[in-house]
Amino acid sequence: MTETKTALRAFEDALSGAVTETQAFDALCALTKATVGAKLFTVMTADMQAMLARRAYSDDPENYPTSGTKEITLNPWFEQVHGRRESFVANTLADIDAVFPDAELIGRLGCASVVNLPVILGGELVATVNILHEEGYYTPERVTQAEELLRLPAMAAMALSR
């Protein structure tokens, strides 16, 4: 069995036994790290009616806790991820800094590249899966792999968490 098939099987087993939001996202995090790779993994939910985002999961709760909400800002990132439902990719800390106010913390954690993968359920953006790694890590091949391999598992984990 290939590494990807093994990782997918482990995800299926973990998700089939998940009864909490955290367990569902633990399974997705493990799949992501075993296949695409990530130093930091978070999930942000989006409540478009209230225009609020909430960090629902973090594999680094000390630096990125899962408490509180923040207002959704209508900006070019929002138009790309929500409007066009395209992944956002940045491969330098400067590119991250242009979009996210926490770029300094991201850099201190050894990360300088990001993929924000939109999760769509019922025709609506409900979350983004956010995977971060060292500078230049998310090559076009890895981005394609993330989109092709993680989109359906992200939808399944998000559906279970609701």
C-alpha positions, -999 to 999 in steps of 0.1 A, spaced: 0 0 0 14 34 -9 20 61 17 -10 81 5 -33 51 5 -21 43 40 -28 79 52 -62 79 36 -71 46 52 -59 60 86 -81 91 80 -111 69 72 -106 49 103 -102 79 125 -131 98 110 -154 68 112 -148 67 150 -149 105 155 -177 118 177 -164 153 184 -153 182 162 -117 179 176 -115 142 166 -127 149 131 -102 177 127 -74 156 143 -80 131 116 -78 157 89 -47 172 104 -30 138 105 -39 132 68 -26 166 58 7 162 76 12 126 63 6 136 27 10 173 18 29 183 48 23 211 74 41 226 103 9 244 115 -26 233 108 -58 252 116 -95 253 106 -114 285 105 -152 283 102 -172 310 85 -206 322 95 -216 343 65 -249 354 79 -232 369 110 -200 377 90 -179 360 117 -150 336 115 -140 313 143 -109 292 148 -125 258 152 -93 237 154 -55 243 159 -27 219 162 -9 247 182 -34 259 207 -8 278 227 -1 302 198 -34 297 180 -62 290 205 -97 280 194 -115 308 213 -134 338 202 -145 351 168 -134 378 145 -153 398 118 -149 387 83 -133 414 62 -143 419 26 -109 421 8 -91 405 -21 -83 374 0 -121 370 7 -130 375 -29 -105 348 -40 -113 322 -13 -150 329 -8 -161 346 -40 -142 325 -65 -137 295 -41 -101 292 -50 -73 283 -27 -51 312 -15 -14 304 -17 16 325 -4 51 312 -3 70 341 15 65 358 48 62 391 29 32 377 9 16 364 41 22 398 58 3 415 30 -28 396 39 -26 384 75 -19 406 106 -2 377 124 27 373 99 53 380 127 40 351 148 38 329 117 75 336 110 85 329 146 69 295 143 92 287 114 65 291 88 66 314 57 42 297 33 4 290 35 -24 273 16 -60 283 26 -83 257 12 -120 267 10 -145 241 23 -179 243 6 -210 226 20 -245 231 8 -233 256 -18 -218 279 9 -183 285 22 -183 271 57 -146 270 66 -110 272 54 -84 246 61 -51 265 67 -18 247 62 15 264 68 51 254 63 86 268 56 92 294 29 85 281 -6 71 248 5 38 249 -13 49 244 -48 23 242 -76 25 204 -73 19 204 -36 -10 229 -40 -26 206 -66 -20 176 -42 -37 195 -13 -67 205 -35 -71 170 -49 -64 150 -18 -78 171 10 -110 187 -5 -133 158 1 -118 148 35 -121 184 46 -158 184 36 -164 151 54 -146 164 86 -165 196 85 -198 179 79 -192 156 109 -182 186 131 -215 203 124 
